[in-house]
């Protein structure tokens, strides 16, 4: 039964949410932002379960936003556990799926023996276990959830590179005693232009090495040579 559940449900689910969505956003977002992003989509994914049980009546539609909100909170902590487990197992989707299936199996099968109460009571108790475990991981890893401290999301890394590039050019100008440059750093590879004459070395006007727009055959800045 466990292998059947793993093969039909959790493995396919984690291939999509962990192997594709989470993996491709891994280097773009902070682990906590990534967890929230995946949890939101994961909550929408689980909504058909709500309508399968409650039907498509007015009452089910009215309660749907509340169910989504509850799902987002609970799945945020569940996904935080999966993100931590994924990073800690060397990016193994299979082990995350087994972990997911083990948890779901515990709720679906063992919960009736462990917690002989209503479905609501069982849901709240096992949700509290998830929240406690995930909160411990978040605090222990300082929100990084197993991601190495030296790994920086791509947008932040690009901004740091642009800032370092600008600082290096300004320091080079100061040492050389050349005029200040006007440089747009929307990306680190943009051409930098300074007044008067072209700076050689660290920044070229274009990849092809062509002259600046206002430079003519007479020389830089239209000044005869």
N, C-alpha and C positions, 0 to 999 in steps of 0.2 A: 504493500500500500504506500509506504514511504517513497519507494523508487518510482512508482507510478505518478504520485503527486509531484515529485521532483521533476520528472521528465515532461509531464504535461503542462505544469503550471509555473513553478518557481524558476526553472532553468530558462524557459522561454521569456519569462518576465524580466529576469535579471540580464539576459542577453541584450534586451532592449534598453532597460533603464540604467544598468551598470556598465555593460560592455560598450554600448553606443552613446547614450545621452551623457551619462556621468563621465565616461572616459574622455569624450571629445570636449567637455567643458572643464576638465580637470585642471588644465594649465591656463585657463582664462579667468577663473574666479577663485576667490578665497574659499577655503573648505566650507565655511558656514553659509556663505552665499550660495555655493554650489548645492549644499544640502537643502536649502529652502527652495531653490529653483526646481530641483528634481522632485521634492515633496509636493509641490503645487501640482505638477503634472501627474504625479502618482495618485494624488487624491482624486483628480478628475478621472483617471483610469479606473478607480474603484467605484465610481458612482453607479455604473450599471448594476452592481450588487445591491445597492439600496433600492433601485426601482424593481429589481427582480423579486425582492422580498416584499416591498410595500406596494408594488403596483404603480400605475401611472395616474392615479387619481389626484385630485386637487390637494388633498392633505399631504401626499408624498411630494408634490412639487413645491408646496409651501415649506416643508421641512428640509428640502434639499440643500439650501444655503447653510443651514445650521449643521447638517451632516458633513458638508464640505469643510466647514470651519473646524469641526472636531477631527475630521480625517487629516487635515493639514497639520494640526498640532501633533497628533499621535504619530503620523507618518514622518514628520520632521525628525522626531527623536529616533524613530526606527531607521530612517535613512542615514542619520548621523552615525548610527552603529554600523551600518553597511559600508559607509564611506571609510570609517576607521578600519573595518575588517578588510576592505578591498586594498587599502594602502598597506596594511600590515601583512598581507599574504602575497605581496609582489604582484598586485593587479590580477588576481585570479577570480574570474567570473564564476567558475564552477564552485569554488569554495564558498563564495558569497551566496550562491543559489542553495547549496547544502545548508548553510547557516539559516537562510530564510525558510527553507522547507522544515528544518528542525524546529524552528520557532512556531511556524504555523501548525505543525503537527502537534506540538505541545498544547497549543490553545484548543485545537479541534478535538483532540483525543484525551489527553491527560487532564485537561481542565475540569472535566466532569467528575473525575475521581478526586482531584486535589481540592477543588472548590465546588462542593455540592450545593450550589445556590442558583440564582437566576442568571440568565444570559448577560444581563446588564452588570451584575456584580462581578461575574467572571471577566467581562471586558474591562471593567475599571481596574480590577486587581492586576491583570496581566499588562494593561497599559501602564500602570504605575511601575511595574517591573521594568518595562522598556524605558520609561522616562528616567528612572533612577540610574539604570545602567548607562544610557546615553549621556546623561548629565555628568556622570562620573568621568566618562571618556572626554567630554568637552573640556571639563575643568582640568583634568590631568594632562591633556595635550595642549592646553591653552588655545583651544579652538582650531588647532591645525589637523586634528583627527588623523594622525599618523603621517602627514605630509612632512618631508624634511624641512628644517628651518631655512635652508639655503635655497629652496625653490620659491621663486617669485612669480606670480601670475603674469602672463604676457603683457597686458596693458601697462602694469606698473613697471615691468622691466624695460619697456620701450620708453616710458617717460624718464626713467633713471638714465638710460643711455643717452637720450636727447639732452638731458640736463648736464651730464658729464661731458658730452661733446661740446656744448656751448661754453662750459667752464674752461675746457682745454683750449678752445680757440681764443677766448678772452685772455687767458694766461699767456698764450703764445704771442698775442699782439702786444701785451704789456712788456714781455721780455724783448721783443724785436723793436719796440718803440714805434710800431706802425699804427695808422689810424684805426679807430674802432670800426667794427663791422656791423652791418645790419643783416641779421640772419633769421630766417623763418624755420622753426623747428617743429613743423607739424609731423615730420618724420626725420629720423637721424640722418637720412641720406640726401636731404634737400641741399641744393647748391647754396653756398654762402657768398654774399657780395659785399665788398667793402668799397668805400669812397676812394676815388683817386686812381688807384692801381690795383691790380689783381694780386691777391696773396698767394704765393706759391706754397706747395707742400701739403698742408693738412686739409685744405678744402679747395676743390676745383669747381669752376663755374658750371660745368656740365660733364656728363660722362664721356661725351665725344671730344671734349677739349676745345670746343668752338668759342669764339669771342662772345663777350657780353653784348646785349642788344644795342647799347649806346656806343660801343667801341667800333671805330671805323678803321680804315686802312691807314689813317693818320696817326693812330695810337690810342691809348687808353683815354676815355672820357673826352674824345674829340680833340685832344691836345696834339698839335703837330709834333713829330719826332725829328 
